[in-house]
Amino acid sequence: MARPKSSTFDKTKVVAENRRARFDYFIEETFEAGIALSGTEVKSLRFGEGSITESYAEVRGNECWLINANIPEFSHGNRFNHEPKRPRKLLLHAREIEKFVGAVERKGMTLVPLSVYFNSRGRAKVELALAKGKQTHDKRQTIKERDWQRDKQRLLRERG
């Protein structure tokens, strides 16, 4: 019997986060994906190095790939060190990949990585989101709402 999936992911150590993605996109649905890494990439991530700010995911054939994610070379690595911006395979179920293909092709959505983290079992995972791009006026509205929430909290604190 399959273990039920929880709505939140078990993040013990967050390595890289794409905070800009929540501002630039409407996040529709999030998924947890494994990532195929070489040994020096894992070591580099364990040291807290890595960036996914300009990265995205795409489906090629029946596989999902993380493109443009930067995991710098391991400082104590030897001549077998990895390439920092190579495409990395994401480990997903076939049903999830089919869902991504349908959403990207039909609905015009984008696959955006939100964070790279290690779970409680020590496995490197990527939090992927199916997202729709925001227009400029939507971004302005987001800024207004954030400012209002901040002002509201300040007023409540002052009034006691």
Sequence and secondary structure as in RCSB ss.txt:
>XXXX:A:sequence
MARPKSSTFDKTKVVAENRRARFDYFIEETFEAGIALSGTEVKSLRFGEGSITESYAEVRGNECWLINANIPEFS
HGNRFNHEPKRPRKLLLHAREIEKFVGAVERKGMTLVPLSVYFNSRGRAKVELALAKGKQTHDKRQTIKERDWQR
DKQRLLRERG
>XXXX:A:secstr
      SS   SEEEEE HHHHHHEEEEEEEEEEE   HHHHHHHHTT  B TT EEEEETTEEEEES B    T
T  TT   TT  EEEE  HHHHHHHHHHHHHH  EEEEEEEEE TTS EEEEEEEEEE  HHHHHHHHHHHHHHH
HHHHHHHHH 
